[in-house]
Amino acid sequence: MLRQQRLVLCAITILVLLIFEARGTVEAQSPDTEAQSKVIKLLKSIENNQYETFLEDGSEYFRSRISKQHFDNVSERLGQQLKNGFDVIYLTSFKQAGLVGTLWKIEYRDGSDDALAKIFTEDGKIAGFWFQ
């Protein structure tokens, strides 16, 4: 009985996916390569404790929010882990507070827990960056 229920559920799931695909509501998102290069640059600047490089592509607002002391604390805490290697994987894009953001998964090559990064850009400048 349980096997039959699973087969029915699987068939319904496939049917729903086919309906959405036919209607064009299921579409793959492609990564924003500009945002990806900015995320990598930000992470590399944290890895190498390069405060000025971290701020280089930031908006005035972004630059005003990141103090050298705060940056140094983050770099000290995460720098070595980033030096061990990491991969940046695109997850999705979204709108928040009138800006378009992208969400990225950071996989550490040393096998430690993954992290998430959000980046917001406006007029080609980094308007916000969060790392969890």
N, C-alpha and C positions, 0 to 999 in steps of 0.2 A: 504494500500500500504506500509506504513512504517513498519507494523508488518511483512509483507512478506519479505521485505528487511532485517530485523533483523534476521529472520529465515534462509534466504539464507546465510547471513554473518556468522551466528553461525555454519551452516552446513559446510561451507568452512573452517572455523577455525578448527573444529573437524577433517575434512579430512586431513588438513595440519599436524596437530599434529599426527594423525595416520601414515601418510607417514613418518614423521621424526622418530617416534618411531620404525617403522618397519625397517628403515635404520640404527638404532642404534645411531643416532646423538643426541637424547635427552636422557641424563642420569643424574640421581640425583647425586649430590656431597655429600659426607659425610664429617662431620667436622673433622678437624685435632685436635685430642684430646690433643696432646702435645702443639700445639699453643693455644688451649683454656685454658689449665691450666696455661700457661704463661700469657695470657691476664688477667685472674682472679688474679693471683699473683701480676701483675703490678697494677691493680686497687685496690686491698687490701692494697698494700704498699702505694699508694696515699691516700687511705682512712685513714690509720693509721700513715701517715707521717713518713714512714720508708725508708729513702733514700738508705741505704746500701742494703736492701732487694730488692728495685727497680732495683738496678744495678747488683745484684748478678748473674743473668743468661745472662748478656749482653756481647757482644763482646767488644774488646778494643775500637773500633770506637764508639760504642754506649755509653760506659762509659765516653769517652772523650767529648761527646756532651751534656751531661746532668749535669749542675752545681747544686750544693746544693741549691743555691738561686732560680734558675728556678724551681727546684723540689718543694721547700717550697711554692713558689707562687701558683703552680698548686694544691698542696695538700691543701692549705688554701682555695682556690677557690672551689674545688670539694669535699673535704673530707667529709663535713657534708652530702652532697647529696648522696654520696656513702654509708655513714653510715646508711642511711635510707633504704638501700637494693637495689640490682640491679640484673638483669639477663643478661647473655651473650648469644647471639643467633648467630649462624654461618650463614653467608650470602653466601660467595663464596671464592674461591682461585683464584689467578692470578699471572702472572709474570710481574716484573717491575725491570728495571736496573739489569737484570741478577739474581734476587732473586725471590723466591716464597713467596708471601704474602697471608695473609688471611684477610678477612673483616668481622667484627663482629658488630652486633647491640647491644647497651647497653640500656636496658629498665630499667628505674628507678621505683622502687616500690611506690614512692610517687606520681606518676602520672605526673611528669614533662616531658618535651620534651626528646625524645630519643637522644642518641649520637651514633657516629660511631667510631670504633677503627680499625686501620690497624696495623698488626704486620708482620715484616719480620724476618725470621730466616735463619741462615747460619751455617752449622756444629753444629746444636743444640744450638747455641747462638742467643740471640736477636740482630738483626742487625739494627732494626728500629721499632719505635712505634709512631703512630700518633693517637691523640684523638680529635675528632671534636664534 
